[in-house]
Amino acid sequence: MRTHSLTVLFFHIFTLFCTAQGNSNISESIRHNAAADGINLAALNFTDLVLNEIVGIYDSAQCSNNISGNGGNGSRIDVHTHLVPDWYRSLVPLTGGNPTPQWNLTSTFSFMDSENIGRSVLSFSSPGAAVFPGNQAMTVAIARLMNEETAAYARSFADRLSFMAVVPLPYINESIQEAKYALDELGAVGLVLLSSFEGKYLGDPAFTEFFQSVNEKEGKQIIFVHPGTPYLIVNGDLVEANPTRYPTGFLEFYFETARTFQDLTVTQTLDNLSNIDWIVPHAGAAYPTILDRVLYGSFPALVNDTYDIMKTRLWYDTAGPTFHHQIGGLLAYDVDDSQILFGTDFPYVPQLSQAGSLQAILDSNFVNETGKEGIFNGNAKGLFGEDLDRGCLH
């Protein structure tokens, strides 16, 4: 009896030792990779907290490798859904002027099950890695931690989750390095960028080298642009540039999308980066509405190429109440419904607010039933291809 007790005790001690070793290995591997890339994770006073959370994600892994582009019992693919770790919410209590929502993985899976979603592509919403404007060391460090954590979810639940990675723009060399690490090592299926970084929109020449680096990678690259609070540089300082009394997430986000895609258009950045496909949120937001005026009024030489890109290399997610009327304006540009992707913006748009938007898609006369099936599943598979099926990587 005593021998049995000692055996059980030894087994528990050995298990704890192995677990501790595994946890240590994960943390040390992340630290080692960051240091090898010149990233000082000690620039953040919450690094240990995040690393412990990442270890916990791997410990809870439930990955079957039984994947076919979407897992669970659902058939839909949600390309616009977010994670909001508690540590991130404590840094960013407001998003777009509204309270940053509480979140956990259980809530995501519950939401997915309720909405027939088999796969969600996770990303950080705004401000993403731009939490510490003007501080390069902290921005670079938090971008790495964000990507390691999002990758941990996608690796640990690969039959249900994929992810898009942040980069620490406006720091160009560091962003090139982070994009390479996230795409090549962590398994990101794309990158998520804000509509502007420290007062500069994405067509700014300051970002040309970064975009060229992404464009030169082998295979089609995907960039999802998420709107954020606009800023101006005034006397060397960043000043929030919301011209209305409403929270920026209420109105300004949609004009931010228009501003940055207008900038990408007129600088011919979209035209020059032929290896990059772009996801435009919220069914294009205000971008399609102003495009005729911008092109025919001021840049007629860009009309044909821009509309070709709009129909082939721009993709539009459905997040929000986009199918009541707005989608008709986008489709009026002869954009095919095969360019439309299902997105929910969960948890920033909570589950209780999703029903009307979803029903509007189901009831829409803008798109036929075959088109709706594509929006919910096939179009995302066409965009991401086999990258959605990375398998269990941990």
C-alpha positions in Angstrom: 0.0 0.0 0.0 2.8 2.3 0.9 4.6 1.4 -2.3 1.5 2.3 -4.3 1.2 5.6 -2.5 4.8 6.4 -3.2 4.3 5.5 -6.8 1.3 7.8 -7.1 3.2 10.6 -5.3 6.1 10.2 -7.7 3.8 10.3 -10.7 2.2 13.5 -9.5 5.6 15.1 -8.8 6.8 13.9 -12.2 3.7 15.3 -13.9 4.1 18.7 -12.2 7.8 18.7 -13.1 7.0 18.0 -16.8 4.3 20.6 -16.8 6.6 23.2 -15.3 9.3 22.2 -17.8 6.8 22.6 -20.7 5.5 25.9 -19.4 9.1 27.1 -19.0 9.9 25.9 -22.5 7.1 27.9 -24.0 7.9 31.1 -22.2 11.6 30.7 -22.8 11.1 30.0 -26.5 9.0 33.2 -26.9 11.7 35.2 -25.0 14.5 33.6 -27.0 12.8 34.3 -30.4 12.1 37.9 -29.3 15.6 38.5 -28.2 17.0 37.0 -31.4 14.9 39.6 -33.3 16.2 42.4 -31.1 12.9 42.8 -29.2 13.1 43.7 -25.5 10.0 42.1 -23.9 11.2 43.6 -20.6 10.1 47.0 -22.0 6.6 46.0 -20.8 5.9 45.5 -17.1 3.2 42.9 -17.9 5.2 40.5 -20.0 5.2 37.7 -17.4 1.4 38.0 -17.1 0.9 37.6 -20.9 3.4 34.7 -21.1 1.6 32.9 -18.3 -1.7 33.4 -20.2 -0.1 32.0 -23.4 1.1 29.0 -21.5 -2.4 28.5 -20.2 -3.8 28.6 -23.7 -1.5 25.8 -24.8 -2.4 23.8 -21.7 -6.1 24.0 -22.6 -5.4 23.0 -26.3 -8.2 21.0 -27.9 -7.0 20.5 -31.5 -8.0 17.4 -33.4 -6.3 18.2 -36.8 -9.6 17.1 -38.3 -10.0 20.3 -40.3 -11.6 21.2 -43.6 -11.6 24.9 -43.6 -14.2 25.2 -40.8 -14.6 23.1 -37.6 -17.2 22.7 -35.0 -20.7 22.1 -36.3 -21.0 25.3 -38.2 -20.4 26.0 -41.9 -19.8 29.8 -41.8 -16.4 31.5 -41.8 -16.2 34.7 -39.9 -13.2 36.8 -41.1 -13.8 39.8 -38.8 -13.8 38.7 -35.1 -11.6 39.9 -32.3 -9.9 38.7 -29.2 -9.8 41.0 -26.1 -7.5 39.5 -23.4 -8.1 41.1 -20.0 -4.6 42.6 -19.9 -5.3 44.3 -23.2 -8.7 45.6 -22.0 -7.0 47.1 -19.0 -4.6 49.0 -21.3 -7.5 50.0 -23.7 -10.6 50.6 -21.6 -12.3 52.5 -24.4 -12.3 51.6 -28.1 -13.7 54.2 -30.5 -15.1 56.0 -27.5 -17.1 53.0 -26.3 -16.2 50.6 -23.5 -13.9 47.8 -24.6 -15.9 44.6 -24.2 -15.1 41.8 -21.9 -14.1 38.6 -23.7 -12.9 35.1 -23.2 -12.6 32.1 -25.6 -15.7 30.4 -24.2 -17.8 33.4 -25.2 -16.3 33.2 -28.7 -17.1 29.5 -29.1 -20.6 30.0 -27.7 -21.2 32.8 -30.2 -19.8 30.7 -33.0 -22.1 27.8 -32.1 -25.2 30.1 -31.9 -24.5 31.6 -35.3 -23.5 28.5 -37.2 -19.9 29.6 -37.5 -17.4 26.9 -37.9 -14.2 29.0 -38.2 -13.3 32.5 -37.0 -10.3 34.5 -38.1 -9.1 36.3 -34.9 -7.4 39.7 -34.9 -6.9 42.5 -32.5 -9.1 45.5 -33.0 -7.9 49.1 -32.9 -5.6 50.4 -31.5 -3.9 47.0 -31.7 -0.2 47.4 -31.1 -0.5 51.2 -31.3 -1.2 51.4 -27.6 2.0 53.4 -26.8 2.4 56.0 -29.6 5.8 57.4 -29.9 7.4 54.6 -27.8 9.2 52.2 -30.2 10.4 49.7 -27.7 7.0 49.2 -26.1 5.2 49.1 -29.5 7.5 46.5 -30.9 7.3 44.4 -27.7 3.5 44.4 -27.4 3.2 43.5 -31.1 5.2 40.4 -30.5 3.2 39.4 -27.4 -0.1 40.0 -29.2 1.0 37.8 -32.1 2.3 35.0 -29.8 -1.0 35.0 -27.9 -3.2 35.1 -31.0 -1.1 32.3 -32.5 -1.5 30.3 -29.3 -5.3 30.3 -29.7 -5.1 29.5 -33.4 -2.6 26.7 -32.9 -4.4 25.2 -29.9 -7.8 25.3 -31.6 -6.8 25.0 -35.2 -10.0 23.2 -36.3 -11.9 26.4 -35.3 -9.6 29.4 -35.3 -7.1 31.1 -37.6 -5.5 34.5 -37.0 -4.2 37.7 -38.6 -1.2 39.4 -37.1 -0.4 42.9 -36.0 2.8 44.8 -36.9 4.4 47.7 -35.0 4.0 50.4 -37.6 5.2 53.2 -38.0 8.5 51.4 -37.3 9.3 50.0 -40.7 12.2 47.6 -40.2 10.6 46.2 -37.1 7.3 45.8 -38.9 8.9 44.0 -41.8 10.6 41.6 -39.3 7.3 41.0 -37.3 5.3 40.4 -40.5 7.9 37.8 -41.6 7.9 36.1 -38.1 4.1 36.0 -37.8 3.5 34.8 -41.4 6.4 32.3 -41.7 6.8 31.0 -38.1 3.5 31.6 -36.3 1.1 30.7 -39.1 -0.8 33.9 -39.5 -3.1 33.9 -42.5 -2.7 37.6 -43.1 -1.9 41.0 -41.5 -4.2 43.4 -39.8 -3.3 47.1 -40.1 -5.0 50.2 -38.7 -6.3 52.8 -41.1 -3.6 55.2 -39.9 -0.5 55.1 -37.7 0.5 58.2 -35.7 -1.3 60.5 -38.1 -0.2 58.9 -41.4 -2.6 57.0 -43.7 -1.5 53.9 -45.5 -0.6 55.5 -48.8 2.0 57.6 -47.1 5.5 57.1 -48.6 6.8 56.3 -45.2 5.1 52.9 -45.5 6.3 52.1 -49.0 9.2 49.9 -47.9 7.0 47.9 -45.6 4.4 47.2 -48.2 7.0 46.3 -50.8 8.4 43.8 -48.4 5.0 42.2 -48.0 4.3 42.3 -51.7 7.6 40.5 -52.5 6.7 37.5 -50.3 5.9 34.3 -52.2 2.2 33.6 -52.7 -0.8 35.9 -52.4 -0.6 38.1 -49.2 -3.7 39.4 -47.4 -4.0 42.6 -45.4 -7.1 43.4 -43.4 -7.5 47.1 -42.7 -9.3 48.0 -39.5 -10.4 51.6 -38.8 -9.1 53.4 -35.7 -9.4 56.8 -34.1 -7.9 59.5 -36.3 -5.0 61.6 -35.2 -3.3 64.7 -36.5 0.3 65.8 -35.9 0.1 69.3 -34.4 3.4 70.9 -33.4 5.0 67.5 -33.2 2.2 66.1 -30.9 -0.5 63.6 -31.8 -3.9 65.1 -31.3 -7.2 63.1 -31.6 -9.0 64.4 -34.6 -12.6 63.6 -34.1 -14.6 66.5 -35.5 -17.9 65.5 -34.0 -19.4 65.1 -30.5 -20.0 61.4 -31.1 -17.6 58.6 -30.2 -15.3 57.8 -33.1 -16.6 54.3 -33.4 -20.1 55.7 -34.1 -19.3 57.7 -37.2 -15.6 58.4 -37.7 -14.4 54.8 -38.2 -16.3 54.5 -41.5 -14.8 57.7 -42.8 -11.3 56.6 -41.6 -11.7 53.5 -43.9 -12.6 55.8 -46.8 -9.7 58.1 -46.1 -7.1 55.4 -46.0 -8.4 53.6 -49.1 -8.7 56.9 -50.9 -5.0 57.5 -50.0 -4.0 54.0 -51.1 -5.9 54.6 -54.4 -4.6 58.0 -55.4 -1.0 57.2 -54.5 -1.4 54.1 -56.7 -0.3 52.0 -53.8 -3.1 49.5 -54.5 -2.0 49.4 -58.1 1.7 48.9 -57.4 1.2 46.1 -54.8 -0.3 43.5 -57.2 0.5 40.5 -54.9 -1.6 41.9 -52.0 -5.4 41.4 -51.6 -7.1 43.7 -49.1 -10.1 43.2 -46.8 -12.1 46.4 -46.5 -14.3 46.2 -43.4 -18.0 47.1 -43.1 -18.8 46.5 -46.8 -16.3 49.1 -47.8 -17.6 51.7 -45.2 -17.7 55.1 -46.9 -15.0 54.3 -49.5 -17.4 53.2 -52.4 -19.6 56.2 -51.8 -16.9 58.8 -52.6 -14.9 56.9 -55.2 -16.6 58.2 -58.3 -16.2 61.8 -57.1 -12.5 61.2 -56.2 -11.6 59.5 -59.5 -13.7 61.2 -62.1 -13.3 64.6 -60.4 -9.6 64.6 -59.8 -7.9 61.4 -61.0 -9.5 60.3 -64.2 -6.4 58.5 -65.4 -6.8 56.0 -62.4 -10.5 55.1 -63.2 -10.0 51.9 -65.1 -7.2 50.4 -63.0 -9.0 51.3 -59.7 -12.3 49.7 -60.6 -10.5 46.6 -61.8 -8.7 46.4 -58.4 -12.0 47.1 -56.7 -13.5 44.0 -58.4 -10.6 41.6 -58.0 -8.2 42.4 -55.2 -10.5 44.2 -52.7 -12.7 42.0 -50.5 -15.5 43.4 -48.3 -16.7 42.0 -45.0 -20.3 42.2 -43.9 -19.6 43.3 -40.3 -22.4 45.5 -38.9 -25.8 46.4 -40.5 -24.4 46.5 -44.0 -27.1 44.5 -45.9 -30.2 46.6 -45.2 -29.2 49.1 -47.9 -25.5 49.8 -47.9 -24.4 46.7 -49.8 -26.4 47.9 -52.8 -24.1 50.8 -53.2 -21.1 48.6 -53.3 -22.7 46.1 -55.8 -23.6 49.0 -58.0 -19.9 49.3 -58.9 -20.3 45.8 -60.5 -18.4 44.2 -57.7 -19.3 40.6 -57.7 -20.8 39.0 -54.6 -17.9 36.5 -54.7 -15.8 39.4 -53.2 -18.0 39.6 -50.1 -16.9 37.9 -46.9 -19.0 37.2 -43.7 -17.8 39.1 -40.7 -19.4 39.9 -37.3 -17.0 42.2 -35.4 -17.7 40.1 -32.3 -17.4 40.9 -29.4 -17.4 44.7 -30.2 -20.8 44.0 -31.7 -22.3 41.7 -29.0 -24.3 38.6 -29.7 -27.6 40.3 -28.9 -27.0 42.9 -31.6 -26.1 40.4 -34.4 -29.5 39.0 -35.2 -30.7 41.9 -37.4 -27.6 42.1 -39.5 -27.5 38.4 -40.1 -31.2 38.3 -41.0 -30.7 41.2 -43.4 -28.2 39.0 -45.3 -30.5 36.0 -45.3 -33.4 38.1 -46.5 -31.5 40.2 -49.0 -32.6 40.7 -52.6 -29.2 42.1 -53.5 -27.7 38.6 -53.6 -29.2 35.2 -54.6 -29.0 32.1 -52.6 -25.8 30.8 -54.3 -24.2 34.2 -53.6 -25.2 34.0 -49.9 -23.6 30.6 -49.6 -20.4 32.0 -51.0 -20.5 34.9 -48.5 -20.9 32.6 -45.6 -18.2 30.1 -46.6 -16.8 29.7 -50.1 -15.6 33.2 -50.7 -13.3 33.1 -47.6 -12.0 29.7 -48.8 -11.3 31.3 -52.2 -9.4 34.1 -50.6 -7.4 32.3 -47.9 -7.1 28.9 -49.7 -5.2 26.2 -47.8 -3.9 28.7 -45.3 -7.1 28.2 -43.3 -6.1 24.6 -42.8 -2.7 25.0 -41.0 -3.4 22.2 -38.6 -2.2 21.9 -35.0 1.2 23.6 -34.8 2.0 23.5 -31.1 
